[in-house]
Amino acid sequence: MRIFKTKLYRVDYKGTHGGGVDHIRGRVLLENYPWIIEAATNGEIELTKVN
């Protein structure tokens, strides 16, 4: 999945890392949370573009 810096993404932890949902901008994901992108690639976390 390609991450765009200006888009908003919904991060669904699906029971990992305490579960729950966050909404994070692409720039913040790329700069501060590379582990979320890696976990989404592995299928542990669901990452979807909101807009």
Biopython code that builds the backbone (N, CA, C, O; Angstrom):
import numpy as np
from Bio.PDB.StructureBuilder import StructureBuilder

atoms = [
    (1, "MET", "N", (0.838, -1.183, 0.000)),
    (1, "MET", "CA", (0.000, 0.000, 0.000)),
    (1, "MET", "C", (0.881, 1.244, 0.000)),
    (1, "MET", "O", (1.863, 1.322, 0.738)),
    (2, "ARG", "N", (0.527, 2.190, -0.818)),
    (2, "ARG", "CA", (1.257, 3.444, -0.878)),
    (2, "ARG", "C", (0.693, 4.409, 0.159)),
    (2, "ARG", "O", (-0.522, 4.571, 0.264)),
    (3, "ILE", "N", (1.574, 5.048, 0.921)),
    (3, "ILE", "CA", (1.163, 5.992, 1.960)),
    (3, "ILE", "C", (1.368, 7.411, 1.438)),
    (3, "ILE", "O", (2.476, 7.779, 1.049)),
    (4, "PHE", "N", (0.304, 8.200, 1.431)),
    (4, "PHE", "CA", (0.373, 9.595, 1.018)),
    (4, "PHE", "C", (0.478, 10.476, 2.265)),
    (4, "PHE", "O", (-0.261, 10.276, 3.229)),
    (5, "LYS", "N", (1.391, 11.445, 2.250)),
    (5, "LYS", "CA", (1.637, 12.282, 3.419)),
    (5, "LYS", "C", (0.435, 13.119, 3.834)),
    (5, "LYS", "O", (0.242, 13.364, 5.025)),
    (6, "THR", "N", (-0.375, 13.562, 2.881)),
    (6, "THR", "CA", (-1.469, 14.486, 3.191)),
    (6, "THR", "C", (-2.786, 13.788, 3.508)),
    (6, "THR", "O", (-3.745, 14.449, 3.906)),
    (7, "LYS", "N", (-2.857, 12.485, 3.343)),
    (7, "LYS", "CA", (-4.108, 11.761, 3.567)),
    (7, "LYS", "C", (-4.224, 11.294, 5.015)),
    (7, "LYS", "O", (-3.230, 11.166, 5.728)),
    (8, "LEU", "N", (-5.463, 11.045, 5.427)),
    (8, "LEU", "CA", (-5.760, 10.541, 6.758)),
    (8, "LEU", "C", (-5.986, 9.035, 6.664)),
    (8, "LEU", "O", (-6.659, 8.552, 5.754)),
    (9, "TYR", "N", (-5.418, 8.308, 7.610)),
    (9, "TYR", "CA", (-5.531, 6.849, 7.607)),
    (9, "TYR", "C", (-6.161, 6.355, 8.903)),
    (9, "TYR", "O", (-5.918, 6.901, 9.979)),
    (10, "ARG", "N", (-6.971, 5.316, 8.778)),
    (10, "ARG", "CA", (-7.596, 4.658, 9.926)),
    (10, "ARG", "C", (-6.753, 3.435, 10.250)),
    (10, "ARG", "O", (-6.538, 2.571, 9.400)),
    (11, "VAL", "N", (-6.281, 3.371, 11.481)),
    (11, "VAL", "CA", (-5.452, 2.266, 11.939)),
    (11, "VAL", "C", (-6.279, 1.427, 12.900)),
    (11, "VAL", "O", (-6.628, 1.887, 13.987)),
    (12, "ASP", "N", (-6.593, 0.197, 12.506)),
    (12, "ASP", "CA", (-7.361, -0.732, 13.338)),
    (12, "ASP", "C", (-6.399, -1.796, 13.843)),
    (12, "ASP", "O", (-5.889, -2.602, 13.066)),
    (13, "TYR", "N", (-6.154, -1.793, 15.156)),
    (13, "TYR", "CA", (-5.146, -2.675, 15.741)),
    (13, "TYR", "C", (-5.594, -4.130, 15.845)),
    (13, "TYR", "O", (-4.762, -4.999, 16.108)),
    (14, "LYS", "N", (-6.866, -4.423, 15.650)),
    (14, "LYS", "CA", (-7.412, -5.784, 15.607)),
    (14, "LYS", "C", (-6.941, -6.674, 16.761)),
    (14, "LYS", "O", (-6.548, -7.820, 16.544)),
    (15, "GLY", "N", (-6.983, -6.152, 17.967)),
    (15, "GLY", "CA", (-6.623, -6.964, 19.130)),
    (15, "GLY", "C", (-5.147, -6.939, 19.485)),
    (15, "GLY", "O", (-4.776, -7.353, 20.584)),
    (16, "THR", "N", (-4.297, -6.466, 18.587)),
    (16, "THR", "CA", (-2.876, -6.337, 18.913)),
    (16, "THR", "C", (-2.622, -4.953, 19.474)),
    (16, "THR", "O", (-3.374, -4.025, 19.174)),
    (17, "HIS", "N", (-1.604, -4.789, 20.261)),
    (17, "HIS", "CA", (-1.221, -3.511, 20.867)),
    (17, "HIS", "C", (-2.395, -2.898, 21.628)),
    (17, "HIS", "O", (-2.592, -1.684, 21.591)),
    (18, "GLY", "N", (-3.165, -3.723, 22.311)),
    (18, "GLY", "CA", (-4.275, -3.244, 23.118)),
    (18, "GLY", "C", (-5.577, -3.064, 22.367)),
    (18, "GLY", "O", (-6.578, -2.684, 22.973)),
    (19, "GLY", "N", (-5.603, -3.323, 21.074)),
    (19, "GLY", "CA", (-6.822, -3.159, 20.289)),
    (19, "GLY", "C", (-7.167, -1.699, 20.097)),
    (19, "GLY", "O", (-6.445, -0.818, 20.564)),
    (20, "GLY", "N", (-8.256, -1.439, 19.418)),
    (20, "GLY", "CA", (-8.722, -0.071, 19.227)),
    (20, "GLY", "C", (-8.453, 0.462, 17.841)),
    (20, "GLY", "O", (-7.943, -0.239, 16.967)),
    (21, "VAL", "N", (-8.813, 1.735, 17.659)),
    (21, "VAL", "CA", (-8.705, 2.395, 16.357)),
    (21, "VAL", "C", (-8.102, 3.781, 16.563)),
    (21, "VAL", "O", (-8.433, 4.471, 17.527)),
    (22, "ASP", "N", (-7.220, 4.184, 15.657)),
    (22, "ASP", "CA", (-6.653, 5.536, 15.628)),
    (22, "ASP", "C", (-6.821, 6.101, 14.230)),
    (22, "ASP", "O", (-6.936, 5.358, 13.255)),
    (23, "HIS", "N", (-6.835, 7.418, 14.144)),
    (23, "HIS", "CA", (-6.804, 8.101, 12.852)),
    (23, "HIS", "C", (-5.530, 8.937, 12.830)),
    (23, "HIS", "O", (-5.335, 9.809, 13.676)),
    (24, "ILE", "N", (-4.662, 8.663, 11.850)),
    (24, "ILE", "CA", (-3.336, 9.279, 11.811)),
    (24, "ILE", "C", (-3.046, 9.758, 10.391)),
    (24, "ILE", "O", (-3.364, 9.064, 9.425)),
    (25, "ARG", "N", (-2.446, 10.937, 10.259)),
    (25, "ARG", "CA", (-2.027, 11.467, 8.960)),
    (25, "ARG", "C", (-0.853, 10.649, 8.414)),
    (25, "ARG", "O", (-0.046, 10.112, 9.172)),
    (26, "GLY", "N", (-0.780, 10.571, 7.106)),
    (26, "GLY", "CA", (0.264, 9.804, 6.445)),
    (26, "GLY", "C", (1.662, 10.264, 6.799)),
    (26, "GLY", "O", (2.560, 9.441, 6.978)),
    (27, "ARG", "N", (1.858, 11.569, 6.902)),
    (27, "ARG", "CA", (3.174, 12.113, 7.248)),
    (27, "ARG", "C", (3.617, 11.635, 8.620)),
    (27, "ARG", "O", (4.779, 11.277, 8.815)),
    (28, "VAL", "N", (2.685, 11.630, 9.573)),
    (28, "VAL", "CA", (2.994, 11.189, 10.930)),
    (28, "VAL", "C", (3.299, 9.694, 10.947)),
    (28, "VAL", "O", (4.205, 9.250, 11.652)),
    (29, "LEU", "N", (2.544, 8.921, 10.170)),
    (29, "LEU", "CA", (2.819, 7.478, 10.058)),
    (29, "LEU", "C", (4.230, 7.237, 9.550)),
    (29, "LEU", "O", (4.971, 6.436, 10.119)),
    (30, "LEU", "N", (4.600, 7.924, 8.486)),
    (30, "LEU", "CA", (5.906, 7.711, 7.870)),
    (30, "LEU", "C", (7.054, 8.156, 8.768)),
    (30, "LEU", "O", (8.093, 7.498, 8.820)),
    (31, "GLU", "N", (6.871, 9.266, 9.474)),
    (31, "GLU", "CA", (7.964, 9.819, 10.271)),
    (31, "GLU", "C", (8.067, 9.213, 11.665)),
    (31, "GLU", "O", (9.173, 9.015, 12.167)),
    (32, "ASN", "N", (6.929, 8.915, 12.305)),
    (32, "ASN", "CA", (6.948, 8.530, 13.718)),
    (32, "ASN", "C", (6.543, 7.087, 13.992)),
    (32, "ASN", "O", (6.897, 6.544, 15.038)),
    (33, "TYR", "N", (5.809, 6.451, 13.077)),
    (33, "TYR", "CA", (5.274, 5.122, 13.352)),
    (33, "TYR", "C", (5.561, 4.120, 12.233)),
    (33, "TYR", "O", (4.626, 3.544, 11.678)),
    (34, "PRO", "N", (6.820, 3.900, 11.894)),
    (34, "PRO", "CA", (7.115, 2.922, 10.839)),
    (34, "PRO", "C", (6.705, 1.503, 11.228)),
    (34, "PRO", "O", (6.479, 0.667, 10.353)),
    (35, "TRP", "N", (6.606, 1.219, 12.535)),
    (35, "TRP", "CA", (6.202, -0.126, 12.982)),
    (35, "TRP", "C", (4.751, -0.411, 12.618)),
    (35, "TRP", "O", (4.386, -1.570, 12.419)),
    (36, "ILE", "N", (3.907, 0.632, 12.526)),
    (36, "ILE", "CA", (2.511, 0.436, 12.125)),
    (36, "ILE", "C", (2.457, -0.001, 10.666)),
    (36, "ILE", "O", (1.700, -0.905, 10.312)),
    (37, "ILE", "N", (3.256, 0.640, 9.821)),
    (37, "ILE", "CA", (3.288, 0.273, 8.406)),
    (37, "ILE", "C", (3.803, -1.152, 8.235)),
    (37, "ILE", "O", (3.273, -1.914, 7.426)),
    (38, "GLU", "N", (4.826, -1.507, 8.990)),
    (38, "GLU", "CA", (5.375, -2.869, 8.926)),
    (38, "GLU", "C", (4.351, -3.898, 9.395)),
    (38, "GLU", "O", (4.208, -4.951, 8.774)),
    (39, "ALA", "N", (3.638, -3.607, 10.481)),
    (39, "ALA", "CA", (2.616, -4.530, 10.989)),
    (39, "ALA", "C", (1.443, -4.649, 10.011)),
    (39, "ALA", "O", (0.858, -5.724, 9.880)),
    (40, "ALA", "N", (1.097, -3.564, 9.329)),
    (40, "ALA", "CA", (0.028, -3.610, 8.333)),
    (40, "ALA", "C", (0.449, -4.472, 7.147)),
    (40, "ALA", "O", (-0.376, -5.188, 6.579)),
    (41, "THR", "N", (1.711, -4.410, 6.775)),
    (41, "THR", "CA", (2.233, -5.249, 5.698)),
    (41, "THR", "C", (2.167, -6.718, 6.074)),
    (41, "THR", "O", (1.908, -7.573, 5.227)),
    (42, "ASN", "N", (2.404, -7.014, 7.364)),
    (42, "ASN", "CA", (2.365, -8.394, 7.857)),
    (42, "ASN", "C", (0.948, -8.886, 8.129)),
    (42, "ASN", "O", (0.749, -10.072, 8.391)),
    (43, "GLY", "N", (-0.042, -7.992, 8.071)),
    (43, "GLY", "CA", (-1.430, -8.372, 8.295)),
    (43, "GLY", "C", (-1.872, -8.337, 9.743)),
    (43, "GLY", "O", (-2.973, -8.785, 10.062)),
    (44, "GLU", "N", (-1.037, -7.814, 10.622)),
    (44, "GLU", "CA", (-1.377, -7.741, 12.045)),
    (44, "GLU", "C", (-2.283, -6.550, 12.351)),
    (44, "GLU", "O", (-3.063, -6.585, 13.302)),
    (45, "ILE", "N", (-2.176, -5.504, 11.546)),
    (45, "ILE", "CA", (-2.935, -4.258, 11.725)),
    (45, "ILE", "C", (-3.606, -3.926, 10.399)),
    (45, "ILE", "O", (-3.018, -4.120, 9.335)),
    (46, "GLU", "N", (-4.834, -3.426, 10.464)),
    (46, "GLU", "CA", (-5.547, -3.016, 9.248)),
    (46, "GLU", "C", (-5.376, -1.508, 9.064)),
    (46, "GLU", "O", (-5.684, -0.726, 9.963)),
    (47, "LEU", "N", (-4.887, -1.114, 7.905)),
    (47, "LEU", "CA", (-4.629, 0.291, 7.607)),
    (47, "LEU", "C", (-5.441, 0.666, 6.363)),
    (47, "LEU", "O", (-5.251, 0.093, 5.290)),
    (48, "THR", "N", (-6.351, 1.639, 6.524)),
    (48, "THR", "CA", (-7.193, 2.052, 5.394)),
    (48, "THR", "C", (-7.160, 3.573, 5.258)),
    (48, "THR", "O", (-7.067, 4.295, 6.250)),
    (49, "LYS", "N", (-7.239, 4.048, 4.013)),
    (49, "LYS", "CA", (-7.238, 5.485, 3.739)),
    (49, "LYS", "C", (-8.649, 6.016, 3.938)),
    (49, "LYS", "O", (-9.607, 5.440, 3.422)),
    (50, "VAL", "N", (-8.786, 7.107, 4.681)),
    (50, "VAL", "CA", (-10.103, 7.682, 4.972)),
    (50, "VAL", "C", (-10.519, 8.630, 3.862)),
    (50, "VAL", "O", (-11.657, 8.567, 3.397)),
    (51, "ASN", "N", (-9.626, 9.508, 3.426)),
    (51, "ASN", "CA", (-9.983, 10.478, 2.368)),
    (51, "ASN", "C", (-8.878, 10.599, 1.357)),
    (51, "ASN", "O", (-8.999, 11.364, 0.400)),
]
sb = StructureBuilder()
sb.init_structure("model")
sb.init_model(0)
sb.init_chain("A")
sb.init_seg("    ")
for serial, (resi, resn, name, xyz) in enumerate(atoms, 1):
    if name == "N":
        sb.init_residue(resn, " ", resi, " ")
    sb.init_atom(name, np.array(xyz, "f"), 0.0, 1.0, " ", f" {name:<3s}", serial, name[0])
structure = sb.get_structure()
